[in-house]
Amino acid sequence: VFFSQGFKNMSVSATVEDESDCDEEGVQASAGPTATAVNVWMPAPEPKVFKQVQLHMRRLGAVDGAVLQEEGYRPKYGLMHRSHCMVQIDELANDQTKVSPLEFCLGETSGFTVPKNRVCAATTGNTLPWQPPHHEQRIDVAPWLTEAVLALEGSSAAEFESKDAVGNEAAAGGLSGRCRLTLIEAKPSLDLLGDGGVVFRLLDRPATVGAKPRDLARISASWRVWFMRNSELILSTGTYSGDACADGTSKKGREIVVDEGSLMVALELGFKEMEAGSRACLRISEEWGCGALTAEGNPNLRGAAIWAELLLHTVENEPGPGEHPTVAAALAFACTKKQQGNASLALNTQADYSRACRRYRAGMLVLEAVLPGKAGKAAPGAAALIATDDQIPGVQDVLKALRLNAAQAELKRSHWKEAVALCSEVLLSDPGNLKAHFRRGLAEAELGNLASAASDLRLVAATDRDARRELARIEALRQSFRAEEKSTFGGVFDKMRKSDEERERREQECQKAEELRKEQEKKEEQRRANEKRRAEEEERRRKKAEEEEAKKKILEEAVATGEGDAPVKPAQQQPPKQVASGVPFADGKPVDPEALSKQTPATPGETAASLTSGTMHGPLESLDQQLLKSVGSGPGDNSKLAMMPPPFESKVTDKAPPVDYQLPAFLRRGKKGKA
C-alpha cells in the first residue's frame, strides 16, 4: 500500500551508524539501501496524505515498549478506512526527552494523550474497561506523524528528521530536529460516512465469527453514551461482561429492531458493523448526534458530540435470498416488504425514503432468487429454490410492483440513475407499462436527456394529465435550450448543419453519377453482345450461302458434262412427251428421257457392285462422280458417303382416252326435246 516503487533506481548517499552511536555521519554505504533496510538513513516514501511533507528516516530494530499491531494488519489511510494508532515520541535533540504517548486517527490533526495504565495494558495485552478520552487530554497532532506511521512499513520504530538541511518545519510537517517514533498499537478504524461524522473502532472481537445484523434484524445489545465536551456519562443500558443477575440468568441488554427509526442513526450504523459478541466504540459529531438514544425515545439529543461504547450480544436476522423454505413463503415475505416500504414512503422524509428503498430491494432480492436462471443470487450455502411454471406469473407481478415502487422512492431521493435502471428492468418484461414510462421520463428529464424523456412521456400523455403537463415543460425546455445555444454560439450550429447538408448533397450526386455510369456500362455491354451475335449470325448465313453457291456450281458443271456425253435425238423425231417429275435439269433444259430409256439396264448384281464401289452408270454417272470427287471420295475409295440413287426410268403416256359417262335423266330429256 505504501510503496509503489523501490529505491533501486534512486542514487542515495546513505550513512550507517554503528552500535556505539559515536559518529552521526558514519560510513557511506557501498550500495543504495533497500526500502526496508534497518539502521540506514534514506528518504521516506512519498507522502500519502500531506503531500508537502518531506522526511528522512532510519528504521530501527526491536525497541523497548513497542508492540506489533494485529497479525497481518498494517496502518492504512483511505476514504473510509483510517487506522487508529497509539505512538510514543522521543525528541533526540533534547537529550532524548520523552513526550507522553498519544492516540489519534491517521489524517487527523488532533488527538488525545494516553494514560499510563492504558499504555501498560496495550503492551501486556490486558483488556481494560473502555473509557472515552477526557476533553482536557486533547492535543494537536502534527502532519508528519501521519506520514511517519505510514512509512514504518511493518517495523515498530524509526527515527525521522527533516529532508531539508536547513530544518524547515513547514516542509517537515511540524517536525523540529530529530525524533524517534515508536508504534505501540494500531487498530482498524472506519469512517462510516466518509466525512468524519461517525468514526467506528472495534475494541474486542468474538472468539468465534458471529452474524452481522441486517435491516430489520432483532438484536440484543448494551450501550453507554458520554458527552464529548465534558466526558459526562448520560446513558447506560446494561452490563457489558455478561455477569449473572440475582435470578441466575445473564443480563443481555435491550431488545431492539435495527432500521426501524426508533434509535439514533449513528448507533444503528455502528451495530451493523459488529458481530455477535463483539465490542466497539463510536465517535459521533454534532451533525450526526441527533435522535433517540433508546428505542423508547428518551433521551433524545439534538446536535451533541458524543462518545458511545457498544456491546452486541445476539443477532437474529430475517431470512435472506434463498433462505425461505418454500416459494410461497418467499412471496409472502416480498409482499410484507412491499407493505413496509409503502408505509415508510408515506412518511415523506429523506430517511424514510431511504428506508423504503431498502425494504423494496430486500423483497426484490428474495423474488429474483426463486426465478429460473437466478439461483446464483441466493445466499451462500442456501439451497436453490426455483418457482414452478404456475408460480412464476405471481412472482413476476409482485417483482414488477416492487421495482416500480422502488423507482418512485428513488425519484423522491433524487437518485435519477437508479430510477431509470429500475424502470428499464420493468419495461424489458412489460414494454407497455405506462407507470414505468412516466417515471423513467421524469428521471431522464432530471438527468438532462430531454429527447428520451419526451419519448417516454408522449406514450403516457394521452391518458395522464400530469404527463401532459410534464411533457409541455420538457418541450419548452428543449426550445429554450436550442434558442440559447443558437444565441451563444452565433450560428455555429447552422453552419455545421449547412456543411452536413452540403456533404450529403455531394455524396448523393456522386452516388447518382456512379449509378448512371454503371447503367451506361451495362447498356454498352449489351450493345456489344448484340453486335457480336448479329455478326456471328451474318457470318453463318454468308458461309451457308457460299456453300450453297459452290454446290450449285458443281451441280451445273455436272449437268453440263452429262449433256455432252448423252445422245439426244433431233427435236423433229421426238414426239411430244411428258417428262416425269424428278428428272434433273442442266442449264434450265430437261434431260432427254428417251436416251435414258435406251440405256442398257443394269443387273441387280451390277447395281449392287456399282453402289459398293461408288461407280454409277447412265447419264447421271459423270454428275455423281464429280460430286464424289468434290467431297474427296471417288471410285475405288472405301467411302461410306451416301450415293446418288440408281438411274430411274421415266414413262411417257399418250393422251388419255375420253371418259364416257351417262348424263342425268333431266339432261337427256332436254337433249331429246331439242332433237
C-alpha positions as CSV (number, residue, x, y, z in Angstrom):
1,V,0.0,0.0,0.0
2,F,2.7,2.4,0.9
3,F,5.4,1.8,-1.7
4,S,4.7,1.9,-5.4
5,Q,8.3,1.5,-6.4
6,G,11.5,0.5,-4.7
7,F,14.6,2.7,-4.3
8,K,16.8,0.6,-6.6
9,N,16.8,3.3,-9.3
10,M,17.5,6.2,-6.9
11,S,21.0,7.4,-6.1
12,V,21.0,7.8,-2.4
13,S,24.0,8.7,-0.3
14,A,23.4,6.8,2.9
15,T,25.3,6.7,6.2
16,V,25.4,3.8,8.6
17,E,25.8,4.3,12.4
18,D,27.5,1.7,14.5
19,E,26.0,0.4,17.7
20,S,28.1,2.9,19.8
21,D,26.4,5.9,18.1
22,C,29.7,7.7,18.2
23,D,29.6,9.3,14.7
24,E,26.4,10.6,13.1
25,E,27.9,10.7,9.6
26,G,29.1,7.1,9.7
27,V,30.4,5.3,6.6
28,Q,28.8,5.7,3.2
29,A,27.1,2.5,2.1
30,S,28.6,0.8,-0.9
31,A,25.1,0.2,-2.4
32,G,21.8,2.0,-2.2
33,P,19.6,0.9,0.8
34,T,16.5,-1.1,0.3
35,A,13.1,0.1,1.3
36,T,13.1,-1.9,4.5
37,A,16.8,-1.6,5.4
38,V,17.5,-1.2,9.1
39,N,19.8,1.4,10.6
40,V,20.2,3.2,7.2
41,W,19.2,6.8,6.6
42,M,17.1,7.1,3.5
43,P,14.4,9.3,2.1
44,A,11.0,8.5,3.4
45,P,8.4,7.1,1.0
46,E,6.3,9.6,-1.0
47,P,3.7,11.2,1.3
48,K,0.2,9.8,1.1
49,V,-1.9,12.3,3.0
50,F,0.0,15.5,3.5
51,K,1.8,15.9,0.2
52,Q,4.1,18.7,1.3
53,V,5.9,16.7,4.0
54,Q,9.4,15.6,3.1
55,L,11.3,13.4,5.6
56,H,14.4,11.4,6.0
57,M,14.1,8.2,8.1
58,R,16.1,5.4,9.6
59,R,14.3,2.2,10.6
60,L,15.3,0.7,14.0
61,G,15.3,-2.9,15.2
62,A,13.5,-4.0,18.3
63,V,12.6,-1.2,20.7
64,D,11.5,-1.5,24.3
65,G,7.9,-0.7,24.8
66,A,6.9,-1.3,21.2
67,V,4.4,-3.9,20.3
68,L,3.4,-5.1,16.8
69,Q,0.0,-4.4,15.6
70,E,-2.6,-7.1,14.9
71,E,-1.3,-10.0,12.9
72,G,-1.4,-9.2,9.2
73,Y,-2.6,-5.6,9.8
74,R,-0.6,-2.5,8.8
75,P,-1.7,1.1,9.3
76,K,-3.8,2.4,6.4
77,Y,-5.4,5.6,5.2
78,G,-8.3,5.8,2.8
79,L,-11.7,7.3,2.3
80,M,-13.5,5.0,4.7
81,H,-10.5,3.3,6.4
82,R,-8.3,5.3,8.8
83,S,-6.2,3.4,11.3
84,H,-6.3,4.3,15.0
85,C,-2.7,4.4,16.3
86,M,-1.1,4.8,19.7
87,V,2.5,6.1,19.5
88,Q,5.4,7.2,21.7
89,I,7.6,10.2,20.6
90,D,11.2,10.8,21.8
91,E,12.9,14.1,20.9
92,L,16.5,13.1,20.4
93,A,17.8,16.7,20.0
94,N,16.9,17.5,23.7
95,D,18.7,14.6,25.4
96,Q,16.0,12.1,24.5
97,T,13.2,13.9,26.1
98,K,10.1,11.7,26.0
99,V,6.7,13.0,25.2
100,S,3.6,11.3,26.7
101,P,2.1,8.7,24.4
102,L,-0.8,9.9,22.3
103,E,-3.5,8.3,20.2
104,F,-5.1,9.6,17.0
105,C,-6.6,8.5,13.7
106,L,-4.4,8.9,10.6
107,G,-5.1,12.0,8.7
108,E,-6.5,14.0,11.7
109,T,-4.7,17.0,13.2
110,S,-5.9,16.4,16.8
111,G,-5.6,13.5,19.2
112,F,-5.5,12.6,22.9
113,T,-2.8,11.8,25.4
114,V,-2.9,8.3,26.7
115,P,-2.8,7.4,30.5
116,K,-0.1,5.1,31.7
117,N,-2.4,2.3,32.7
118,R,-3.7,2.1,29.1
119,V,-0.2,2.0,27.8
120,C,0.7,-0.8,30.1
121,A,-2.4,-2.7,29.2
122,A,-1.6,-2.3,25.5
123,T,2.0,-3.5,25.9
124,T,1.0,-6.5,28.1
125,G,-2.1,-7.5,26.2
126,N,-4.6,-7.0,29.1
127,T,-8.1,-5.7,28.5
128,L,-9.4,-2.7,30.4
129,P,-12.9,-1.3,30.5
130,W,-13.1,1.4,27.8
131,Q,-13.4,5.0,28.9
132,P,-13.6,7.9,26.4
133,P,-10.7,10.3,26.4
134,H,-11.3,13.4,28.5
135,H,-11.6,16.7,26.7
136,E,-8.6,18.0,28.7
137,Q,-6.4,15.3,27.1
138,R,-6.9,16.8,23.6
139,I,-3.6,17.6,21.9
140,D,-2.6,18.8,18.4
141,V,-1.1,16.2,16.1
142,A,1.5,17.4,13.6
143,P,1.1,16.2,9.9
144,W,4.4,14.5,9.9
145,L,3.1,11.9,12.4
146,T,0.6,10.5,9.9
147,E,3.3,10.2,7.2
148,A,5.8,8.8,9.7
149,V,3.4,6.0,10.8
150,L,2.6,5.1,7.2
151,A,6.4,5.0,6.4
152,L,7.1,2.4,9.1
153,E,6.2,-0.4,6.7
154,G,5.8,-3.1,9.3
155,S,8.5,-2.0,11.6
156,S,7.7,-0.7,15.1
157,A,10.1,2.2,15.4
158,A,12.2,4.6,13.3
159,E,14.0,7.9,13.5
160,F,12.9,10.9,11.4
161,E,14.3,14.2,10.5
162,S,13.6,16.9,8.0
163,K,14.7,16.3,4.5
164,D,15.7,19.9,4.2
165,A,19.2,20.5,5.6
166,V,18.1,23.9,7.0
167,G,15.4,22.2,9.1
168,N,12.3,23.9,7.6
169,E,9.5,22.9,9.9
170,A,6.8,23.7,7.3
171,A,8.4,21.3,4.8
172,A,8.8,18.7,7.5
173,G,5.2,18.9,8.6
174,G,6.0,20.4,12.0
175,L,8.9,18.2,12.8
176,S,11.8,20.0,14.5
177,G,15.1,18.3,14.8
178,R,15.3,14.6,15.0
179,C,12.7,12.4,16.7
180,R,12.2,8.7,17.4
181,L,8.7,7.3,16.7
182,T,7.6,4.1,18.4
183,L,4.3,2.5,17.3
184,I,2.6,1.0,20.4
185,E,-0.7,-0.1,19.0
186,A,-2.5,0.1,15.6
187,K,-6.1,-1.0,15.0
188,P,-8.5,-0.6,12.1
189,S,-10.9,2.3,12.3
190,L,-13.8,3.1,9.9
191,D,-15.2,6.5,8.8
192,L,-18.7,5.2,8.2
193,L,-20.0,8.2,6.3
194,G,-16.7,9.4,4.8
195,D,-16.9,12.9,6.4
196,G,-15.5,12.2,9.9
197,G,-19.0,12.4,11.4
198,V,-19.3,8.8,12.6
199,V,-15.9,7.0,13.4
200,F,-16.2,3.4,14.3
201,R,-13.4,1.4,16.1
202,L,-13.6,-2.3,17.0
203,L,-12.3,-2.9,20.6
204,D,-12.8,-6.7,21.0
205,R,-13.6,-9.5,18.6
206,P,-15.7,-12.5,19.5
207,A,-14.0,-15.9,19.9
208,T,-16.0,-17.3,17.0
209,V,-17.3,-15.5,14.0
210,G,-20.8,-14.3,14.6
211,A,-23.6,-12.9,12.4
212,K,-23.8,-9.3,11.4
213,P,-27.1,-7.5,11.7
214,R,-29.1,-6.7,8.6
215,D,-32.1,-4.4,8.1
216,L,-34.9,-5.3,10.5
217,A,-32.7,-7.7,12.5
218,R,-33.7,-8.3,16.0
219,I,-30.7,-7.8,18.3
220,S,-29.9,-7.8,22.0
221,A,-27.3,-5.1,22.8
222,S,-26.0,-2.8,25.5
223,W,-24.5,0.6,25.1
224,R,-23.3,3.6,27.1
225,V,-23.1,7.2,25.9
226,W,-20.9,10.2,27.1
227,F,-20.9,13.8,26.2
228,M,-17.7,14.7,24.4
229,R,-17.4,18.3,25.8
230,N,-17.1,17.2,29.5
231,S,-16.9,13.3,29.3
232,E,-20.2,13.1,31.3
233,L,-21.9,9.7,31.2
234,I,-25.5,10.3,30.1
235,L,-26.8,6.8,29.4
236,S,-26.0,3.2,30.3
237,T,-28.4,0.4,29.2
238,G,-26.8,-2.7,30.9
239,T,-23.8,-4.7,31.9
240,Y,-21.0,-5.5,29.4
241,S,-19.4,-8.6,30.8
242,G,-22.4,-10.8,30.9
243,D,-22.4,-11.0,34.8
244,A,-25.1,-13.2,36.2
245,C,-28.1,-11.5,37.9
246,A,-29.8,-12.4,41.1
247,D,-32.1,-14.9,39.4
248,G,-29.1,-16.7,37.9
249,T,-29.6,-15.5,34.4
250,S,-27.2,-13.5,32.3
251,K,-28.4,-10.0,31.5
252,K,-28.2,-9.5,27.8
253,G,-29.1,-5.8,27.4
254,R,-32.1,-4.5,25.5
255,E,-34.0,-6.0,22.5
256,I,-34.3,-3.6,19.6
257,V,-35.1,-4.0,15.8
258,V,-32.5,-2.4,13.6
259,D,-33.5,0.2,11.0
260,E,-37.0,0.9,12.3
261,G,-36.1,4.5,13.0
262,S,-36.5,4.2,16.8
263,L,-32.8,4.6,17.6
264,M,-30.2,7.2,16.6
265,V,-28.9,6.5,13.1
266,A,-25.3,6.7,14.1
267,L,-25.8,4.0,16.8
268,E,-27.6,1.7,14.3
269,L,-24.8,2.2,11.8
270,G,-22.3,1.1,14.5
271,F,-24.3,-2.1,15.3
272,K,-24.4,-3.0,11.6
273,E,-20.6,-3.1,11.5
274,M,-20.4,-5.5,14.5
275,E,-20.7,-9.2,15.0
276,A,-22.5,-11.0,17.8
277,G,-20.2,-11.0,20.9
278,S,-18.0,-8.0,19.8
279,R,-17.4,-4.7,21.5
280,A,-16.8,-1.3,19.7
281,C,-16.7,2.4,20.3
282,L,-18.1,5.3,18.3
283,R,-17.2,8.9,18.0
284,I,-20.2,10.9,16.8
285,S,-20.0,14.6,15.7
286,E,-22.6,17.2,16.5
287,E,-24.1,17.0,13.0
288,W,-25.0,13.3,13.5
289,G,-25.6,13.4,17.2
290,C,-29.3,13.7,16.7
291,G,-32.0,11.3,17.7
292,A,-33.2,9.0,20.4
293,L,-30.6,7.1,22.5
294,T,-33.1,4.3,23.3
295,A,-36.0,2.6,21.5
296,E,-38.4,4.3,23.8
297,G,-37.3,7.7,22.6
298,N,-35.7,9.1,25.8
299,P,-33.2,10.7,26.0
300,N,-33.3,12.4,22.6
301,L,-30.4,14.5,21.5
302,R,-30.5,17.5,19.2
303,G,-27.0,18.0,18.0
304,A,-24.4,16.9,20.6
305,A,-20.9,15.5,20.1
306,I,-20.8,12.2,22.0
307,W,-18.8,9.0,22.6
308,A,-20.6,5.6,22.7
309,E,-19.5,2.1,23.7
310,L,-21.4,-0.7,22.1
311,L,-21.7,-4.4,23.0
312,L,-23.7,-6.7,20.7
313,H,-25.0,-9.8,22.5
314,T,-27.2,-11.7,20.0
315,V,-28.4,-11.3,16.4
316,E,-31.5,-12.7,14.7
317,N,-31.7,-11.8,11.0
318,E,-34.6,-12.1,8.7
319,P,-34.4,-14.8,6.0
320,G,-32.3,-13.7,3.1
321,P,-32.5,-14.7,-0.6
322,G,-32.8,-18.5,-0.9
323,E,-33.3,-19.0,2.8
324,H,-37.1,-19.4,2.7
325,P,-38.4,-23.0,3.0
326,T,-40.9,-22.6,0.1
327,V,-41.6,-20.2,-2.8
328,A,-44.9,-19.3,-1.2
329,A,-43.0,-18.2,1.9
330,A,-40.6,-16.1,-0.2
331,L,-43.6,-14.5,-2.0
332,A,-45.3,-13.7,1.3
333,F,-42.1,-12.2,2.6
334,A,-41.8,-10.0,-0.5
335,C,-45.4,-8.8,-0.1
336,T,-44.6,-7.9,3.5
337,K,-41.6,-5.9,2.4
338,K,-43.8,-4.1,-0.1
339,Q,-46.2,-3.0,2.6
340,Q,-43.4,-1.9,4.9
341,G,-41.8,0.1,2.0
342,N,-45.2,1.8,1.3
343,A,-45.6,2.7,4.9
344,S,-42.1,4.3,5.0
345,L,-42.7,6.1,1.7
346,A,-45.9,7.7,3.1
347,L,-43.9,9.4,5.9
348,N,-42.3,11.8,3.4
349,T,-38.9,12.2,4.9
350,Q,-35.5,11.6,3.4
351,A,-34.6,9.0,6.0
352,D,-37.9,7.2,5.3
353,Y,-37.4,7.3,1.6
354,S,-34.1,5.5,2.0
355,R,-35.7,3.0,4.4
356,A,-38.4,2.4,1.8
357,C,-35.8,1.6,-0.8
358,R,-34.1,-0.9,1.4
359,R,-37.5,-2.6,2.1
360,Y,-38.3,-2.8,-1.6
361,R,-34.9,-4.1,-2.6
362,A,-35.0,-6.8,0.1
363,G,-38.2,-8.1,-1.4
364,M,-36.8,-7.9,-4.9
365,L,-33.7,-9.9,-4.0
366,V,-35.8,-12.7,-2.4
367,L,-38.0,-13.0,-5.5
368,E,-35.2,-12.8,-8.0
369,A,-33.5,-15.7,-6.2
370,V,-36.5,-18.0,-6.9
371,L,-36.9,-17.2,-10.6
372,P,-35.4,-19.7,-13.1
373,G,-31.8,-18.8,-14.1
374,K,-31.4,-16.5,-11.0
375,A,-30.4,-19.2,-8.5
376,G,-27.0,-17.6,-8.3
377,K,-28.5,-14.7,-6.4
378,A,-29.3,-16.9,-3.4
379,A,-27.3,-16.5,-0.2
380,P,-24.1,-18.5,0.0
381,G,-24.7,-22.0,1.3
382,A,-28.5,-21.8,0.7
383,A,-30.3,-24.4,-1.4
384,A,-31.6,-23.3,-4.7
385,L,-35.4,-22.7,-4.6
386,I,-36.9,-22.4,-8.1
387,A,-40.5,-21.3,-8.7
388,T,-42.8,-23.6,-10.9
389,D,-44.5,-22.5,-14.1
390,D,-47.7,-21.9,-12.1
391,Q,-45.9,-19.7,-9.6
392,I,-43.8,-17.6,-12.0
393,P,-46.6,-15.2,-13.1
394,G,-47.4,-14.3,-9.5
395,V,-43.7,-13.8,-8.6
396,Q,-43.2,-11.6,-11.7
397,D,-46.2,-9.5,-10.8
398,V,-45.0,-8.8,-7.3
399,L,-41.5,-8.2,-8.5
400,K,-42.7,-5.7,-11.1
401,A,-44.7,-3.8,-8.4
402,L,-41.6,-3.7,-6.1
403,R,-39.5,-2.3,-8.9
404,L,-42.0,0.4,-9.7
405,N,-42.4,1.4,-6.1
406,A,-38.6,1.4,-5.6
407,A,-38.3,3.7,-8.7
408,Q,-40.8,6.1,-7.1
409,A,-38.7,6.1,-3.9
410,E,-35.5,6.7,-5.8
411,L,-37.2,9.7,-7.5
412,K,-38.1,11.0,-4.1
413,R,-34.4,10.7,-3.1
414,S,-33.3,12.4,-6.3
415,H,-31.4,9.2,-7.3
416,W,-32.2,9.6,-11.0
417,K,-29.9,6.9,-12.5
418,E,-31.2,4.2,-10.1
419,A,-34.8,5.1,-11.0
420,V,-34.0,4.8,-14.7
421,A,-32.4,1.4,-14.2
422,L,-35.4,0.1,-12.3
423,C,-38.0,1.3,-14.8
424,S,-35.9,-0.1,-17.7
425,E,-36.0,-3.5,-16.0
426,V,-39.8,-3.4,-15.8
427,L,-40.0,-2.4,-19.5
428,L,-37.9,-5.3,-20.5
429,S,-40.8,-7.7,-19.5
430,D,-43.7,-5.3,-20.0
431,P,-42.9,-2.7,-22.8
432,G,-46.4,-1.1,-22.5
433,N,-46.2,-0.3,-18.8
434,L,-47.3,3.4,-18.5
435,K,-46.0,3.8,-15.0
436,A,-42.6,2.7,-15.9
437,H,-42.5,5.1,-19.0
438,F,-43.8,8.0,-16.9
439,R,-41.3,7.6,-14.0
440,R,-38.4,6.9,-16.4
441,G,-39.3,10.0,-18.3
442,L,-39.2,12.1,-15.1
443,A,-35.8,10.7,-14.2
444,E,-34.4,11.2,-17.8
445,A,-35.6,14.8,-17.7
446,E,-33.7,15.4,-14.5
447,L,-30.6,13.8,-16.0
448,G,-30.8,16.2,-18.9
449,N,-31.8,13.6,-21.5
450,L,-34.7,15.7,-22.8
451,A,-35.2,13.7,-26.0
452,S,-35.5,10.4,-24.2
453,A,-37.8,11.9,-21.6
454,A,-40.1,13.4,-24.2
455,S,-40.2,10.0,-26.0
456,D,-41.4,8.2,-22.8
457,L,-43.8,10.9,-21.8
458,R,-45.5,11.0,-25.2
459,L,-46.6,7.4,-24.6
460,V,-48.4,8.4,-21.4
461,A,-49.6,11.9,-22.3
462,A,-52.8,10.6,-23.9
463,T,-54.1,9.1,-20.6
464,D,-52.4,11.1,-17.9
465,R,-52.7,14.9,-17.2
466,D,-49.5,15.0,-15.2
467,A,-47.6,13.5,-18.1
468,R,-49.0,16.1,-20.5
469,R,-48.0,18.9,-18.1
470,E,-44.5,17.5,-17.7
471,L,-44.2,16.9,-21.5
472,A,-45.1,20.6,-22.1
473,R,-42.5,21.7,-19.6
474,I,-39.8,19.5,-21.3
475,E,-40.7,20.7,-24.8
476,A,-40.4,24.3,-23.5
477,L,-37.0,23.5,-22.0
478,R,-35.8,22.0,-25.3
479,Q,-36.9,25.1,-27.2
480,S,-35.2,27.4,-24.8
481,F,-32.0,25.3,-24.9
482,R,-32.0,25.4,-28.7
483,A,-32.5,29.2,-28.6
484,E,-29.8,29.6,-26.0
485,E,-27.4,27.5,-28.0
486,K,-28.1,29.4,-31.1
487,S,-27.6,32.8,-29.4
488,T,-24.5,31.5,-27.6
489,F,-22.6,30.0,-30.5
490,G,-23.7,32.6,-33.0
491,G,-24.8,30.4,-35.9
492,V,-22.1,27.8,-35.4
493,F,-24.7,25.0,-35.4
494,D,-26.3,26.4,-38.6
495,K,-23.0,26.4,-40.3
496,M,-22.4,22.9,-39.2
497,R,-25.9,21.9,-40.4
498,K,-25.3,23.5,-43.8
499,S,-22.0,21.8,-44.1
500,D,-23.6,18.5,-43.3
501,E,-26.3,19.1,-45.8
502,E,-23.8,20.1,-48.5
503,R,-21.8,17.0,-47.8
504,E,-24.9,14.8,-48.0
505,R,-25.8,16.5,-51.3
506,R,-22.4,15.8,-52.8
507,E,-22.5,12.3,-51.6
508,Q,-25.9,11.8,-53.3
509,E,-24.7,13.3,-56.5
510,C,-21.6,11.1,-56.5
511,Q,-23.9,8.1,-55.8
512,K,-26.2,9.0,-58.7
513,A,-23.3,9.6,-61.1
514,E,-21.9,6.2,-60.1
515,E,-25.3,4.5,-60.7
516,L,-25.6,6.2,-64.1
517,R,-22.1,5.1,-65.1
518,K,-22.8,1.6,-64.2
519,E,-26.1,1.7,-66.2
520,Q,-24.3,3.0,-69.2
521,E,-21.6,0.3,-68.9
522,K,-24.3,-2.3,-68.7
523,K,-26.0,-0.9,-71.9
524,E,-22.7,-0.8,-73.7
525,E,-22.0,-4.4,-72.8
526,Q,-25.5,-5.4,-74.1
527,R,-24.9,-3.5,-77.3
528,R,-21.6,-5.2,-77.9
529,A,-23.1,-8.5,-77.2
530,N,-25.9,-7.9,-79.7
531,E,-23.5,-6.7,-82.4
532,K,-21.3,-9.8,-81.8
533,R,-24.4,-12.0,-82.1
534,R,-25.5,-10.3,-85.3
535,A,-22.0,-10.6,-86.8
536,E,-21.9,-14.3,-85.9
537,E,-25.3,-14.8,-87.5
538,E,-24.3,-12.9,-90.7
539,E,-21.1,-15.0,-90.8
540,R,-23.1,-18.2,-90.6
541,R,-25.5,-17.0,-93.3
542,R,-22.6,-16.0,-95.6
543,K,-20.9,-19.3,-95.2
544,K,-24.1,-21.1,-95.8
545,A,-24.7,-19.1,-99.0
546,E,-21.2,-19.8,-100.2
547,E,-21.7,-23.5,-99.6
548,E,-24.9,-23.5,-101.5
549,E,-23.4,-21.5,-104.3
550,A,-20.5,-23.9,-104.5
551,K,-22.9,-26.9,-104.6
552,K,-24.9,-25.2,-107.3
553,K,-21.9,-24.6,-109.4
554,I,-20.8,-28.2,-109.0
555,L,-24.3,-29.3,-110.0
556,E,-24.4,-27.1,-113.0
557,E,-20.9,-28.3,-114.1
558,A,-22.0,-31.9,-113.6
559,V,-25.2,-31.4,-115.6
560,A,-23.3,-29.7,-118.4
561,T,-20.9,-32.5,-118.6
562,G,-23.7,-35.1,-118.6
563,E,-25.5,-33.4,-121.6
564,G,-22.3,-33.6,-123.7
565,D,-22.0,-37.3,-123.1
566,A,-25.7,-38.4,-123.5
567,P,-27.0,-38.8,-127.2
568,V,-30.1,-36.9,-127.8
569,K,-32.5,-37.3,-130.9
570,P,-33.3,-34.5,-133.1
571,A,-36.2,-32.5,-132.0
572,Q,-38.3,-33.3,-135.1
573,Q,-38.0,-37.0,-134.4
574,Q,-39.2,-36.7,-130.8
575,P,-42.9,-36.9,-130.3
576,P,-44.3,-34.7,-127.7
577,K,-43.7,-36.4,-124.3
578,Q,-44.4,-35.6,-120.8
579,V,-41.4,-35.5,-118.6
580,A,-41.8,-37.3,-115.2
581,S,-41.2,-35.3,-112.1
582,G,-37.8,-35.7,-110.5
583,V,-35.7,-35.6,-113.9
584,P,-32.7,-33.4,-113.4
585,F,-32.1,-30.3,-115.4
586,A,-29.0,-28.7,-116.6
587,D,-28.8,-25.1,-117.7
588,G,-32.6,-24.9,-117.5
589,K,-33.0,-27.7,-120.2
590,P,-34.5,-31.1,-119.3
591,V,-32.6,-34.3,-119.9
592,D,-34.0,-36.4,-122.7
593,P,-35.8,-39.4,-121.1
594,E,-35.6,-41.4,-124.4
595,A,-31.9,-41.5,-124.0
596,L,-32.3,-42.7,-120.5
597,S,-34.7,-45.4,-121.6
598,K,-32.3,-46.8,-124.3
599,Q,-29.6,-47.3,-121.7
600,T,-29.0,-50.9,-121.0
601,P,-30.4,-51.6,-117.7
602,A,-28.0,-52.9,-115.1
603,T,-28.5,-56.2,-113.5
604,P,-29.1,-56.4,-109.7
605,G,-25.6,-57.6,-109.2
606,E,-24.1,-54.8,-111.2
607,T,-26.2,-52.3,-109.4
608,A,-25.0,-53.6,-106.1
609,A,-21.4,-53.6,-107.2
610,S,-21.8,-50.1,-108.5
611,L,-23.3,-49.0,-105.2
612,T,-20.5,-50.7,-103.3
613,S,-17.7,-49.4,-105.5
614,G,-19.1,-45.9,-105.9
615,T,-19.3,-46.2,-109.7
616,M,-22.6,-45.4,-111.4
617,H,-23.8,-46.0,-114.9
618,G,-26.1,-43.9,-117.0
619,P,-26.4,-40.2,-117.8
620,L,-26.0,-39.3,-114.2
621,E,-22.8,-41.2,-113.9
622,S,-20.5,-38.3,-114.6
623,L,-22.5,-36.0,-112.3
624,D,-22.4,-38.4,-109.4
625,Q,-18.7,-38.9,-109.9
626,Q,-18.0,-35.2,-109.9
627,L,-20.0,-34.8,-106.7
628,L,-18.0,-37.6,-105.1
629,K,-14.7,-36.1,-106.2
630,S,-15.7,-32.7,-104.8
631,V,-16.1,-34.1,-101.3
632,G,-12.9,-36.1,-101.5
633,S,-14.3,-39.6,-102.5
634,G,-14.4,-41.4,-105.7
635,P,-14.4,-44.8,-107.3
636,G,-12.1,-47.2,-105.6
637,D,-12.2,-45.4,-102.2
638,N,-13.7,-47.1,-99.2
639,S,-16.1,-44.2,-98.6
640,K,-19.2,-44.5,-96.6
641,L,-20.9,-41.4,-98.0
642,A,-24.4,-41.8,-99.2
643,M,-24.6,-42.4,-103.0
644,M,-27.0,-41.0,-105.5
645,P,-30.0,-43.2,-106.2
646,P,-29.7,-45.6,-109.2
647,P,-31.0,-44.5,-112.6
648,F,-34.7,-44.5,-112.8
649,E,-36.9,-45.0,-115.9
650,S,-39.3,-42.4,-117.0
651,K,-42.6,-43.3,-118.5
652,V,-44.2,-41.4,-121.4
653,T,-48.0,-41.7,-121.5
654,D,-50.3,-41.0,-124.5
655,K,-53.3,-38.7,-124.5
656,A,-55.8,-40.0,-122.1
657,P,-59.0,-41.5,-123.7
658,P,-62.2,-39.6,-123.3
659,V,-64.4,-40.5,-120.4
660,D,-67.8,-41.9,-121.3
661,Y,-70.4,-41.4,-118.8
662,Q,-74.2,-41.2,-118.8
663,L,-75.9,-37.9,-118.4
664,P,-78.6,-37.4,-115.8
665,A,-82.1,-38.0,-116.9
666,F,-83.2,-34.4,-116.9
667,L,-80.3,-33.6,-119.2
668,R,-81.2,-36.4,-121.5
669,R,-84.8,-35.3,-121.7
670,G,-83.7,-31.8,-122.6
671,K,-81.5,-33.2,-125.4
672,K,-84.3,-35.3,-126.8
673,G,-86.6,-32.4,-126.8
674,K,-84.2,-30.3,-128.8
675,A,-83.6,-33.1,-131.1
